[in-house]
Amino acid sequence: MDSRGLRARTRRWIGLGAVALFVPIIHPNAYHLDVLTSALLYALLALGLNLIVGLTGLLHLGYAAFFAIGAYTYGLLNIHLHCPFWIGLIPAAIVSGLFGAALGMPALRVRGDYLAIVTLGFGEIVRIVLTNLDQVTGGPNGLLGIDHPKFWLPGRGFFDFSVESAPYYYLVLVAVGITAWLCSRLSRSRIGRAWVAIREDELAASCSGIPVLDLKLLAQGCGGAIAGVAGAIFASKQGSITPDSFDFILSVMVLAMVVLGGMGSIRGAIVGALILGTLPEWLRGFDQYRMLIFGLAMMVIIRLRPQGIFGAFQASRRKPATAKEPHARAA
């Protein structure tokens, strides 16, 4: 992309960010803000999974486990050590990232469907362990009494987020913006290009001197760290967490968001999360047929855009160039 196109895209992102900042002012409905906050939290998870599935091409069906590890890490530190939220974000990201890399050591030696089965098992193991460790995690009842974030304002002292919707909306919006920027920079770096090379042809990438296993572990670690941050935000917002909040359905939903938006596309991951995160609420008036309409809508979108929303646009833009190649060679 040339500098003019990059500047135009940057201006579009800045414009969308400015509009998002004014949403609580234009439409200060607490329930709608809470729905948008949940959708943005999905977007944060989708950005992390996009590094693993979209860029590196590793099918992961247990991503909710990293989300749970981050949530429980912050919850335990806050309850037992009174760790504040802003400090608890760091160990939540580190622990989840380490678990991601630790999972990668034995799991990434298998490929395809076998890798999907291993990650699925990992997600279920984490949920079952959290359910059975009653003395540590609270068992099925989970952790209660997790502190909400507090923010110091000059002249007003500490502002407690409490159960208000707008502060959490801004918190998750800033987290998504920072994560999207970091993922964009990372995808354009040598590491990002190496991840894409592994996704396209792992054997060719290995023969080219790319350390395939190390970069796979790095992708797992980065994706796990992002999920850990999302987990800490989720735990602080809810005030309580239970193992049922991190089931297999959540992993499938986040994966569907990545696929819907377009594999490897950062804006696609965000848009896919916003669509699937808010669509059930748009269909709330059709209680009996909501899931049926939801499933049909997914089938139609995937049918019309098999490469995802933004993946299809990128492919259509490349078609004219490839069609002109024979004429150029003939000339």
GIGI-V433774 format. One record per backbone hydrogen bond with DSSP energy under -1.0 kcal/mol. CO is the residue of the C=O (numbers start at 1). NH is the residue of the N-H. Records with the same first field share a line. If there is no record, write none. Layout:
BEGIN
CO=NH / NH
END
This chain:
BEGIN
2=6
3=7
4=8
5=9
6=10
7=11
8=12
9=13
10=14
11=15
12=16
13=17
14=18
15=19
16=20
17=21
18=22
22=26
23=27
27=29
29=33
30=34
31=35
32=36
33=37
34=38
35=39
36=40
37=41
38=42
39=43
40=44
41=45
42=46
43=47
44=48
45=49
46=50
49=53
50=55
51=56
52=58
62=65
63=67
64=68
65=69
66=70
67=71
68=72
69=73
70=74
71=75
72=76
73=77
74=78
75=79
76=80
77=81 / 83
84=88
85=89
87=90
88=92
89=93
90=94
91=95
92=96
93=97
94=98
95=99
96=100
97=101
98=102
99=103
100=104
101=105
103=107
104=108
107=110
111=114
112=116
113=117
114=118
115=119
116=120
117=121
118=122
119=123
120=124
121=125
122=126
123=127
124=128
125=129
126=130
127=131
128=132
129=133
132=134
133=137
134=138
138=141
139=142
143=241
149=161
151=159
153=156 / 157
157=153
159=151
161=164
165=169
166=170
167=171
168=172
169=173
170=174
171=175
172=176
173=177
174=178
175=179
176=180
177=181
178=182
179=183
180=184
181=185
182=186
183=187
184=188
186=192
189=193
190=194
191=195
192=196
193=197
194=198
195=199
196=200
197=201
201=205
202=206
203=207
204=208
205=210
206=209
210=212
211=215
212=216
213=217
214=218
215=219
216=220
217=221
218=222
219=223
220=224
221=225
222=226
223=227
224=228
225=229
226=230
227=231
228=232
229=233
230=234
231=235
232=236
233=237
234=238
235=239
239=146
241=143
242=245
243=246
247=251
248=252
249=253
250=254
251=255
252=256
253=257
254=258
255=259
256=260
257=261
258=262
260=309
261=310
262=265
265=269
266=270
267=271
268=272
269=273
270=274
271=275
272=276
273=277
274=278
275=279
278=282
279=283
281=284
283=286
289=293
290=294
291=295
292=296
293=297
294=298
295=299
296=300
297=301
298=302
299=303
300=304
301=305
305=308
308=312
310=314
311=315
312=316
313=317
314=318
315=319
318=322
319=323
320=324
324=328
325=329
326=330
327=331
END
